[in-house]
């Protein structure tokens, strides 16, 4: 459970979310270490037009903290009658910086595949993230990854998928259609 209310409107999340910076300051690191920051404004496509939110990235000692605030996610629906399960939602960095909708039945295909600089099997891609659970359409979470630095992902995309990632089906985890997209930009 998150114990803060991030202010994404003015991008002050890094001022209000200092759980890591308190620790690192206590062992001698200064704020100059935390200069690398990025964000992606996620917008829904034709399959989830109300989807909207932000993903923020902050470089910290040993990797990157990722902060997520998304609304407008479809609610969970079990698979039924040849329709795929909806939710929890697969959530990844994709390799190309293109959020053009393109084909409305297969939106955001131009974002390419998962960000995978070391050619790993799915489940260990640098861009593989935890699934997003919709709570009345809202997902908030934060997590740490040591698989990339902020500079590595500028210009790539964040994609939110319709179905959960199984972390084993190659090459993309069978997470279904792409609901939303945002290009990662430096702050």
C-alpha positions as CSV (number, residue, x, y, z in Angstrom):
1,X,0.0,0.0,0.0
2,X,1.4,3.4,-1.0
3,X,1.5,5.9,1.7
4,X,1.7,9.1,-0.4
5,X,-0.4,10.9,-2.9
6,X,1.9,11.8,-5.9
7,X,1.4,15.0,-7.7
8,X,1.8,14.0,-11.3
9,X,0.3,17.3,-12.6
10,X,3.5,19.3,-12.0
11,X,5.9,16.3,-12.1
12,X,6.9,16.8,-8.4
13,X,6.7,13.1,-7.7
14,X,10.4,13.0,-7.2
15,X,10.1,15.6,-4.4
16,X,7.3,13.8,-2.6
17,X,8.5,10.3,-3.1
18,X,11.9,10.3,-1.5
19,X,11.9,6.8,0.2
20,X,15.1,5.9,-1.6
21,X,16.8,9.2,-1.4
22,X,16.5,9.4,2.4
23,X,18.5,6.1,2.6
24,X,21.1,7.1,0.0
25,X,21.6,10.5,1.6
26,X,22.2,8.8,5.0
27,X,25.1,6.8,3.4
28,X,26.7,9.9,1.8
29,X,25.2,10.3,-1.6
30,X,23.9,13.7,-2.6
31,X,21.0,14.9,-4.7
32,X,23.3,15.3,-7.7
33,X,23.3,11.5,-8.0
34,X,19.6,11.6,-8.7
35,X,19.7,13.9,-11.7
36,X,18.6,11.4,-14.3
37,X,14.8,11.3,-14.5
38,X,12.3,10.5,-17.2
39,X,8.6,10.0,-17.7
40,X,6.0,8.6,-20.1
41,X,2.5,10.0,-20.5
42,X,0.4,6.9,-21.2
43,X,-2.7,7.4,-23.4
44,X,-5.3,4.8,-24.3
45,X,-6.0,3.7,-27.8
46,X,-9.1,2.5,-29.5
47,X,-9.4,-0.5,-27.2
48,X,-9.2,1.5,-24.0
49,X,-9.9,5.2,-24.8
50,X,-10.2,6.3,-21.2
51,X,-6.8,4.9,-20.2
52,X,-4.5,7.7,-19.0
53,X,-1.6,8.2,-16.7
54,X,2.1,8.5,-16.1
55,X,5.1,6.3,-15.5
56,X,8.1,8.0,-13.9
57,X,11.7,6.8,-13.8
58,X,14.4,7.9,-11.4
59,X,17.9,6.7,-11.4
60,X,19.1,5.5,-8.0
61,X,22.1,3.7,-6.7
62,X,22.3,0.3,-8.6
63,X,19.4,0.9,-11.0
64,X,16.1,2.7,-11.5
65,X,13.0,3.3,-9.4
66,X,9.8,3.1,-11.4
67,X,6.6,4.9,-10.2
68,X,3.3,4.2,-11.9
69,X,-0.1,6.1,-11.7
70,X,-2.6,4.9,-14.3
71,X,-6.4,5.3,-14.5
72,X,-9.0,4.1,-16.9
73,X,-7.9,0.5,-17.0
74,X,-10.5,-2.0,-17.9
75,X,-11.8,-4.1,-15.0
76,X,-10.9,-7.8,-14.7
77,X,-12.9,-10.2,-16.9
78,X,-12.1,-14.0,-17.0
79,X,-11.6,-15.6,-20.4
80,X,-14.9,-16.9,-21.8
81,X,-16.3,-17.9,-25.1
82,X,-13.0,-17.5,-27.1
83,X,-12.6,-14.0,-25.6
84,X,-9.2,-13.4,-23.8
85,X,-8.9,-12.7,-20.1
86,X,-8.8,-8.9,-19.4
87,X,-6.5,-8.0,-16.6
88,X,-4.3,-8.0,-14.7
89,X,-2.5,-6.0,-17.4
90,X,0.8,-6.8,-19.0
91,X,3.1,-3.8,-18.8
92,X,6.4,-3.4,-20.6
93,X,9.0,-1.2,-22.2
94,X,9.0,-1.7,-25.9
95,X,11.9,-1.0,-28.2
96,X,10.7,1.7,-30.6
97,X,9.5,5.2,-29.8
98,X,6.3,5.1,-31.9
99,X,2.8,5.4,-30.4
100,X,0.9,5.7,-33.7
101,X,-2.3,3.7,-33.4
102,X,-2.0,2.2,-36.9
103,X,-4.5,-0.7,-37.3
104,X,-7.3,-0.2,-34.8
105,X,-7.6,-3.9,-34.3
106,X,-3.9,-4.2,-33.5
107,X,-3.0,-0.8,-32.1
108,X,0.5,0.4,-31.3
109,X,2.2,-2.3,-33.3
110,X,4.8,0.2,-34.4
111,X,6.2,0.3,-30.9
112,X,8.0,-3.0,-31.7
113,X,8.8,-5.8,-29.4
114,X,9.9,-5.8,-25.8
115,X,13.1,-3.9,-24.9
116,X,15.6,-6.7,-24.7
117,X,19.2,-5.4,-25.1
118,X,20.8,-8.7,-24.0
119,X,18.7,-11.0,-26.1
120,X,17.2,-12.9,-23.1
121,X,14.2,-15.2,-23.2
122,X,10.9,-13.6,-22.2
123,X,10.5,-13.2,-18.5
124,X,14.0,-11.8,-18.3
125,X,13.8,-8.9,-20.7
126,X,15.0,-5.5,-19.4
127,X,11.6,-4.2,-20.3
128,X,9.5,-6.9,-18.5
129,X,7.6,-5.2,-15.6
130,X,5.1,-6.5,-13.0
131,X,1.5,-6.7,-14.2
132,X,-0.9,-3.8,-13.4
133,X,-3.9,-4.7,-11.2
134,X,-7.0,-2.6,-11.9
135,X,-8.6,-1.3,-8.7
136,X,-11.8,0.4,-10.0
137,X,-9.7,1.3,-13.1
138,X,-6.7,2.6,-11.2
139,X,-3.2,1.1,-10.8
140,X,-0.5,2.7,-8.6
141,X,2.7,1.0,-7.8
142,X,6.5,1.5,-7.5
143,X,9.3,-0.9,-8.0
144,X,13.1,-1.1,-8.4
145,X,14.9,-2.6,-11.4
146,X,18.6,-3.0,-12.0
147,X,18.1,-4.0,-15.7
148,X,18.6,-0.5,-17.1
149,X,19.6,3.1,-16.3
150,X,17.3,6.0,-17.2
151,X,19.5,7.1,-20.2
152,X,19.1,3.6,-21.7
153,X,15.3,4.0,-22.2
154,X,14.8,7.5,-23.4
155,X,12.9,7.4,-26.7
156,X,11.4,3.9,-26.1
157,X,7.8,3.3,-25.3
158,X,5.7,2.0,-22.4
159,X,2.9,-0.4,-23.5
160,X,0.0,-1.6,-21.4
161,X,-1.6,-4.8,-22.6
162,X,-5.1,-6.3,-22.3
163,X,-4.1,-9.5,-20.6
164,X,-1.6,-10.6,-18.0
165,X,1.9,-11.5,-18.9
166,X,2.7,-15.2,-18.3
167,X,6.5,-14.5,-18.3
168,X,7.2,-17.6,-20.2
169,X,5.6,-17.6,-23.7
170,X,8.2,-16.5,-26.2
171,X,8.8,-13.8,-27.3
172,X,6.2,-11.6,-25.6
173,X,4.5,-13.4,-22.8
174,X,1.0,-13.8,-24.4
175,X,-0.2,-10.5,-22.9
176,X,-2.6,-9.7,-25.7
177,X,-3.6,-6.6,-27.4
178,X,-2.1,-3.2,-26.7
179,X,-4.4,-0.9,-24.8
180,X,-2.2,2.2,-24.2
181,X,1.1,3.7,-25.1
182,X,3.5,6.5,-24.1
183,X,7.0,7.5,-25.2
184,X,9.6,7.8,-22.5
185,X,11.0,11.4,-22.4
186,X,13.8,12.9,-20.3
187,X,12.7,15.3,-17.6
